[in-house]
Amino acid sequence: VSNMDVDVAIIGAGPSGAIAASLLRQQGHQVIVIEKQHFPRFSIGESLLPCCMQFLEQAGMLEAVNQAGFQFKNGAAFRHQGRYTTFDFNDKFTPGPSTTFQVQRADFDKLLADTAIGQGVDIRFGHRVDNIDLTENPRLTVTNEQGQQYQVNAKFVLDASGFGRVLPRLLNLEQPSNLPPRSAIFTHIEDNISDPSFDRNKILISVHPKHKDIWYWLIPFNHNRCSIGVVAEPHLLQHLSGTLEQQLLAIVNEEPELQRLLANANIVQPCATLKGYSANVTTLATNKFALLGNAGEFLDPVFSSGVTIAMQSASMAVASVNKQLNGQTVDWNTEYTEPLMQGVNTFRTYVQAWYDGRFQDVIFYQQANSKIKQMICSILAGYAWDMSNPFVKESERRLNTIVELCQEPNIA
Ligand code: FAD
């Protein structure tokens, strides 16, 4: 093991790390990715949004993803107490891709990493970043699987470590999320769904019949498989007992339509749980490092925005790193943090309004004006940075106006 000097060191080879590495390589920079696991490895976050296809294209990975045979996705469906509504991403306000995929992340992340390697990116699997020294140029301390340590000297570091949150922990940047802690229990099933009206091209978000802030995802994959999960504040899951599998089955059966749909389903993977995953930081970037994707802020899974934010942040950070490496001055606050947060905060508005019920009223409102539905559809398709969409630019005000309309009995 020997120390090395690179232009950019990236921590983590998930979607944000792989996309960033590929884009930097395209610009001719010398990049190394340090990834503590070996791929394929399980990851949660399986329903993509069409917006992220743009970043796969920029990174020269679109063809590989299109060819991989993942389940096609063209929208999102929502169900609550007999009400069912769908958003077809083709019918959105913002230009750009309108379809995407539902992916087993073990395969998807490996495909992106392998494609980046094919483009000349150096990924060190099984190597872990343990420390960073920012006294001068960033210097990472890395440990390999033999326990040997070496240093990576870089001009810039991108933290793409996801829930590992390497730099927030090492640099003491962590800040509590403004969303209450929630838990998720999830697994993969052989779904055996026989109902011909079930639309495998859409994620199905079902709301618990009694508690509007408990919801379930059902994400169809290819080959008769689905990902299923439930999200709730922990006290609302306290009545469940037994193994995780028994708890998940019990709460799924509290939603009659899911119970009916999944009557012949079998669990094919150990159930897992994640608690308190929402996270925030005090600083997203300086002229020595930037946090990408979940290493920065993670909001909530309800609109499947995680991978899209991860890739958007990678693309935006690379533009600024490239500028800085070419000798120009970058104001990381106005050129990276603020524009990235614009979209993240748009999602935040809708996440908060989902849990307090306002956005659910909008989603299930049947008489929605088609132009407004297209604008909301754009956000659900991931285009949360499109400032020409009034529901992005003034998300809270616009949302409240439409909430009033939907709740007004005379108009309905
Ligand atoms: P990751 O994909 O997490 O990759 C980080 C990598 O860094 C890992 O491979 C890890 O091994 C590596 N690493 C960590 N620490 C170190 C270290 N010290 N040294 C070296 N390497 C390290 N998003 C969606 O888009 N759609 C969904 O449907 C969705 N559902 C979700 C459901 C739940 C319950 C939760 C909690 C999240 C969900 N998400 C979803 C979010 C999604 O999981 C993440 O946003 C996404 O995986 C972030 O990608 P990333 O590249 O930032 O990090």
Residues whose N, C-alpha, C, O or C-beta is under 5 A from the ligand:
A	BS01	FAD	I11 G12 A13 G14 P15 S16 G17 I34 E35 K36 Q37 S43 I44 G45 E46 S47 L48 H127 R128 V129 A160 S161 G162 F163 G164 V166 A184 L274 Y277 L292 G293 N294 A295 P301 S304 S305 G306 V307 T308 A310
